[in-house]
């Protein structure tokens, strides 16, 4: 997947921008606040329909404007798609795919695998299990055709069962509660099966290979916790924890409590590694996503690397970029100036853009 054309309107400090990126490597240089990260943020909307910097869409809409628009022409093995997304000040999301209007974010996101690496990406390792589940979910969404439907069914059942736990008079909801328990167990086992199949696949081998390249001084142990006791079925685990969970008002076991656990000598990796090493661990994990997607479907990822110089020296930056390019990924990289990119002359196929006050100039 390559972006042949990107157009951005009324997005933060960008009035009206049109760029033709290189199919492989694109660098955006500019001072903080110049708008270079906003370009990546706009592209991120096409892959996620949301920002990686704010949860409020209205915050990215330019002052005195009613909404923003992001458009891209995507080249997938010489098959071209036109993708567009706009959000209004009233929080309406409008999607366009090859000229056809839609309100389905899933339709848009499935067309364009996008990933992001920022200084905050370390939270994948240091943060809550929810972030590591999202990491796995992104890959399953793009690789397994039925994942989105199965996940939506599981979430619907979970919400219903949680709601039944909050009802004071159980007699009024006992039959419904049993129904949602059965359904949750079925869909939860399907989700667990997809997670475990992924972790037993080439995907895990890719992670270990990348870690040998990036952090050869450590031996990593990577395990998957399914979200409940290993010797119980999901249904039995829910029943076992019923009284406690009903008092709390939510189901505490299931694939929504799963985790990807990464340890070194039995200790969580982030408790041993430096911040720079944690960043390289995250890089290894994200490259594995791109490698597995390319292996399974022949698809490549549009990769956004924001402030790549943060806690990564030049040799590690170059290793990261080379590894992503080897997966066929198209890269959009931001930095303050050339001094952070001492290796830039090593790449023949690239484009360099200078960003200032929301204006972009391509270096010839």
Secondary structure by P-SEA (a helix, b strand, c coil): ccccbbbbcccccccbbbbbccccbbbbbbcccccaaaaaaaaaaaacccccccccccccccccccbbbbbbbbbcccbbbbbbbbbcccbbbbbbccccccccaaaaaaacbbbbbcccccccccccaaaaaaaaaaaaaacccaaaaaaaaaaaaaaaaaaaaacccccccaaaaaaaaaaaaaaaaaaaaaaaaaaacaaaaaaaaaaaaccccbbbbbbbbccccccccaaaaaaaaaaaaaaaccccccccccccccccccccccccccaaaaaaaaaaaaaaaaaaaaaacccccccccccccccccaaaaaaaaaaaaaabbbbbbbcccccccccccccccbbbbbbcccbbbbcc
